Amino acid sequence: MSNALVFCSFDQGRDGLPAGAEEVLTLARKIATARAVDLDWLIVGAQPAGVAEVAARHGVVHIDRIESGNLSPDVTVAALAQYAEQHSPAAMLLAQTFDSRLIAPRAAGRIGAGVVMNVVGLEDVGGALQATATAYGGDTRVEYDIAGRVVAGVVFDPLLPEPAAAPSTPETRSIAVDLGAVEERIRVVREASTEGPRLEDAQVIVSGGRGLQESENYKLVEDLAAALGGMPGASRPIVDDGWADSAHQVGLTGKITRPVLYLAAGISGASQHMVGCAAAKTLVAVNTDADAAIFKYAQYGIVGDCLDVLPALTKAVKGG
């Protein structure tokens, strides 16, 4: 076993880099420094722009490349498994996205490693890796003491400090794998199609929660989102109640977003929701409870009833 920590990515995010790359690398750098082991970055598929600069800033030792024009789940699992067989890393870390939720457990099963998803913290404790993960939809935390190799899905935290490690000069390595014999076990009968922009790509999101009081008031969220040129979002409770479509759900079991502006109206700030919006550059909260948890995350807060505040903001945006 090489004992290296490896950040694995196979997608390109809105800004070119894979979603959560900087945040997961920050967390991984802390562990690699504590354990005095290499931090490597495995990229399956096309190399995103800016990788070399980001890798150097986070002290990455090797940028490992697996070229593949096919990033179907079975192909990606096979690529990760063959890499693990060749290099035997101590841990393979993936930013938790919809795709990595499918990939990570299967890759772990293929190489006989442990798997932990919903990871919100990693520590080196006496030479052993300890992972803290959310459970029961984010309502509680569980700690895992990991013996042996592990594949982990990390819920990226934008509030982590930058790593203190000195910049590196990463070596790029081409990794030879055989993906020709991989047979995709899922046959696509009809390609999924969506109209308009995706919530996870939106620059501006206005989300509503139980503070809206009833389903008809979700239109206040939609009106302000439209006025701002953004998209409407929703907390899980109002999606479960049928007030909003699941495509608009933000959070641990919904969409992980990274907008320039996120306005949370009538949302308490439970951890499972904040996972989906904490990466926003600016977070504005509207809540009647001055002690609501959402205000701990917000750059700007309005203590008030969202039924009054949302129409007033919409009017102001429209210049009325």
C-alpha positions in Angstrom: 0.0 0.0 0.0 1.4 3.4 -1.0 -0.5 5.1 1.9 -1.1 8.1 -0.5 -4.4 10.0 -0.3 -6.0 10.4 -3.8 -8.6 12.9 -4.8 -10.6 11.4 -7.7 -12.6 13.4 -10.2 -14.3 12.7 -13.4 -16.4 15.7 -14.3 -16.0 19.4 -15.1 -18.0 21.9 -13.0 -19.4 25.3 -14.0 -16.1 27.0 -13.7 -14.1 24.3 -15.4 -12.9 22.6 -12.3 -14.7 19.6 -10.9 -17.3 20.5 -8.2 -15.8 20.7 -4.8 -12.2 20.2 -6.0 -10.7 23.0 -3.9 -12.6 22.1 -0.8 -11.9 18.3 -0.9 -8.2 19.0 -1.7 -8.0 21.3 1.3 -9.4 18.6 3.6 -7.2 15.9 2.0 -4.1 18.1 2.4 -4.6 18.4 6.1 -4.7 14.6 6.4 -1.8 14.0 4.1 0.3 16.5 6.1 -0.6 14.9 9.4 0.3 11.4 8.1 3.4 12.6 6.1 2.1 10.9 2.9 1.6 12.1 -0.7 -1.6 13.8 -1.9 -2.3 12.8 -5.5 -5.1 13.8 -7.9 -6.6 11.2 -10.2 -8.5 12.6 -13.2 -10.6 10.3 -15.4 -11.5 11.8 -18.7 -10.6 15.2 -20.1 -8.4 17.4 -17.9 -10.3 20.5 -16.7 -8.7 23.9 -17.1 -6.7 25.2 -14.2 -5.9 21.8 -12.7 -2.1 22.4 -12.6 -2.4 25.7 -10.7 -5.0 24.3 -8.2 -3.0 21.1 -7.7 0.2 23.1 -7.0 -1.5 25.4 -4.5 -2.7 22.4 -2.5 0.6 20.6 -2.5 -0.5 17.8 -4.8 2.5 15.5 -5.7 1.1 13.7 -8.7 -1.6 14.5 -11.3 -2.6 11.1 -12.6 -4.5 10.9 -15.9 -6.7 8.2 -17.2 -7.9 9.1 -20.7 -11.4 8.0 -21.5 -14.0 9.4 -23.9 -16.7 7.3 -22.2 -17.5 8.3 -18.6 -20.4 5.9 -18.1 -20.7 4.5 -14.5 -19.3 1.1 -15.3 -16.4 2.5 -17.2 -15.6 5.0 -14.4 -15.8 2.3 -11.7 -13.5 0.1 -13.7 -11.0 3.0 -14.2 -10.9 3.7 -10.4 -10.6 0.0 -9.6 -7.7 -0.6 -11.9 -5.9 2.5 -10.6 -6.4 1.3 -7.0 -4.9 -2.1 -8.0 -1.9 -0.4 -9.5 -1.2 2.2 -6.8 -2.9 0.9 -3.6 -3.8 4.3 -2.1 -4.8 4.4 1.5 -7.9 6.5 0.7 -9.7 7.6 -2.4 -11.8 10.8 -1.9 -14.6 12.0 -4.2 -16.5 15.2 -3.9 -20.1 14.0 -3.2 -22.3 14.7 -6.2 -25.1 12.7 -7.8 -22.7 10.8 -9.9 -20.2 10.0 -7.1 -23.0 8.6 -5.0 -23.3 5.9 -7.7 -19.6 5.5 -8.4 -17.9 5.5 -4.9 -19.7 2.5 -3.3 -19.3 0.4 -6.5 -15.6 1.2 -6.7 -15.1 0.3 -3.1 -16.9 -3.0 -3.6 -14.7 -3.8 -6.6 -11.4 -3.3 -4.7 -12.6 -4.7 -1.4 -12.3 -1.4 0.4 -14.6 0.2 3.0 -16.9 3.0 1.9 -18.2 6.0 3.8 -20.5 8.5 2.2 -21.8 11.9 3.4 -18.4 12.6 5.0 -18.2 16.1 6.6 -14.9 15.7 8.4 -11.7 13.7 8.3 -9.1 13.4 11.0 -5.9 11.5 11.6 -6.2 10.0 15.1 -3.1 8.2 16.2 -2.2 7.2 12.7 -5.7 5.9 11.9 -8.2 7.7 9.7 -11.5 8.8 11.4 -14.4 10.0 9.3 -17.4 12.0 10.5 -20.5 11.6 8.4 -24.0 12.8 8.5 -26.8 10.2 9.1 -30.6 10.2 9.0 -30.8 12.9 6.4 -28.3 15.1 8.2 -30.1 15.1 11.6 -27.2 13.5 13.4 -23.5 12.6 13.1 -21.7 9.3 13.2 -17.9 8.7 13.5 -16.1 5.8 11.7 -12.7 4.6 12.7 -11.2 3.2 9.5 -8.8 0.3 9.4 -7.5 -0.4 5.9 -8.3 1.2 2.5 -11.4 3.4 2.1 -13.4 5.2 -0.6 -15.1 8.2 0.8 -17.7 10.6 -0.6 -17.0 14.1 0.9 -19.6 16.7 1.3 -17.4 19.7 0.4 -17.3 22.6 2.9 -16.4 26.0 1.5 -15.6 27.3 5.0 -12.5 25.2 5.3 -9.3 27.4 5.6 -6.7 27.2 2.8 -4.0 24.6 3.4 -0.8 25.7 5.0 1.3 23.4 2.9 4.0 24.9 0.6 3.1 25.0 -3.1 4.3 21.9 -5.0 5.3 21.2 -8.6 3.1 18.3 -9.5 4.3 15.5 -11.8 1.8 14.5 -14.4 1.5 10.7 -14.9 -0.4 8.9 -17.6 -2.1 5.8 -16.1 -2.5 2.8 -18.4 -5.8 0.9 -17.9 -7.8 -1.5 -20.0 -11.4 -0.3 -20.4 -12.1 -2.0 -23.7 -13.8 -5.0 -22.2 -16.1 -3.1 -19.9 -19.8 -3.7 -20.7 -22.2 -1.1 -19.5 -24.9 -3.0 -17.6 -27.5 -0.2 -17.8 -29.1 0.3 -21.2 -30.4 3.8 -21.9 -33.8 3.4 -23.6 -34.4 7.1 -23.8 -32.0 9.9 -22.9 -33.3 12.1 -20.0 -34.0 15.6 -21.1 -34.5 18.8 -19.1 -35.7 22.1 -20.3 -33.9 25.3 -19.3 -31.0 25.7 -16.9 -30.1 23.3 -14.1 -30.5 24.4 -10.5 -26.9 23.4 -9.7 -25.6 25.7 -12.5 -27.7 28.7 -11.4 -25.9 31.9 -10.5 -28.8 33.2 -8.4 -31.2 31.0 -6.4 -34.1 32.1 -4.2 -35.3 29.2 -2.0 -38.3 28.8 0.2 -39.0 26.7 3.3 -41.8 26.0 5.8 -41.8 29.7 6.7 -43.9 30.2 3.5 -46.8 28.6 5.6 -48.7 27.2 2.6 -48.1 26.0 -0.9 -49.7 29.0 -2.7 -47.0 31.2 -1.2 -44.2 29.4 -3.1 -45.1 31.8 -6.0 -43.5 34.6 -3.9 -40.2 32.7 -4.3 -40.7 32.1 -8.0 -41.5 35.8 -8.5 -38.4 37.1 -6.8 -36.2 34.5 -8.5 -37.6 35.6 -11.9 -37.1 39.3 -11.1 -33.4 38.6 -10.2 -32.9 36.5 -13.3 -32.4 33.4 -11.2 -34.1 30.1 -10.3 -36.4 29.0 -7.5 -35.2 26.5 -4.9 -36.8 24.7 -2.0 -36.1 22.9 1.2 -36.8 19.2 1.6 -39.9 19.6 3.8 -41.9 21.7 1.3 -40.8 19.3 -1.5 -42.1 16.4 0.6 -45.3 18.3 1.1 -45.7 18.8 -2.7 -45.3 22.6 -2.6 -42.3 22.4 -5.1 -41.0 19.9 -7.5 -38.1 17.7 -6.4 -35.9 19.3 -9.2 -35.8 22.4 -7.1 -34.8 20.7 -3.8 -31.5 22.0 -2.4 -29.6 20.0 0.2 -28.0 16.7 1.1 -30.7 14.7 -0.7 -31.2 17.3 -3.4 -29.0 19.6 -5.4 -25.6 20.8 -4.3 -25.4 24.4 -5.5 -22.7 27.0 -5.8 -24.5 30.3 -6.8 -23.2 33.8 -6.6 -26.3 34.7 -4.6 -28.5 32.4 -2.5 -31.5 33.8 -0.7 -33.1 31.5 1.9 -36.6 32.5 2.8 -38.3 30.8 5.8 -35.6 28.2 6.0 -34.2 27.3 9.5 -30.7 26.4 8.4 -30.6 22.7 9.2 -27.4 21.1 8.3 -28.9 18.9 5.6 -30.1 22.0 3.7 -26.9 23.9 4.3 -24.9 21.2 2.6 -26.6 22.2 -0.7 -26.1 26.0 -0.4 -23.1 26.8 1.9 -20.8 27.2 -1.1 -22.8 30.3 -2.2 -20.6 33.4 -2.5 -23.3 35.5 -0.8 -26.0 34.0 1.4 -29.0 36.1 2.4 -31.4 34.8 5.0 -35.0 35.8 5.8 -36.5 34.4 9.0 -38.8 35.5 11.8 -36.6 33.8 14.4 -33.5 35.9 15.2 -31.8 32.8 16.6 -32.4 30.6 13.6 -29.3 28.6 12.6 -29.4 30.0 9.1 -28.1 33.4 10.4 -24.8 31.7 11.4 -24.1 31.0 7.7 -25.5 34.2 6.1 -23.6 37.3 5.2 -26.8 39.3 5.3 -29.8 38.6 7.5 -33.4 40.0 7.6 -35.4 39.2 10.7 -38.9 39.3 9.4 -41.8 37.4 7.8 -40.9 36.2 4.4 -44.5 36.7 3.3 -43.8 40.4 3.7 -40.2 40.6 2.8 -40.3 38.6 -0.5 -42.9 40.9 -2.2 -41.1 44.0 -1.0 -37.8 42.7 -2.5 -39.5 41.8 -5.8 -41.0 45.2 -6.0 -37.6 46.9 -5.3 -35.8 44.8 -7.9 -38.4 45.7 -10.5 -38.0 49.3 -9.5 -41.6 49.7 -8.4 
